[in-house]
Amino acid sequence: MELFSILLPILIDFINRKFANSSDARLLVSVLVCSAFGLFFNWLDTSFVFGTPRLAFESVSNSILVVFGLAQLSFKAVWEKTETHKDLKYDNI
């Protein structure tokens, strides 16, 4: 999960560059992409077999929040000031 979360900001930037114009749209793209990956990782880990609905909610929400948090941290720590981010931001690829 951690490796994919480190690479997610590049995917999110790429999608934002193509489809999102406002900051609200960029946030929505980020949340949706991280949610999709969080659900996928939760499915890999648990196969969506839970004892109660509460455990299901906790497990899925934890996965989504961990992926979103790691993506935000890796963006700030690794990608924000790199040439890759600037190339994606200004459409130089």
HELIX and SHEET records of a PDB file:
HELIX    1   1 GLU A    2  PHE A   19  1                                  18    
HELIX    2   2 SER A   23  THR A   46  1                                  24    
HELIX    3   3 PRO A   53  SER A   74  1                                  22    
HELIX    4   4 PHE A   75  TRP A   79  3                                   5    
HELIX    5   5 GLU A   83  LYS A   89  1                                   7    
END                                                                             
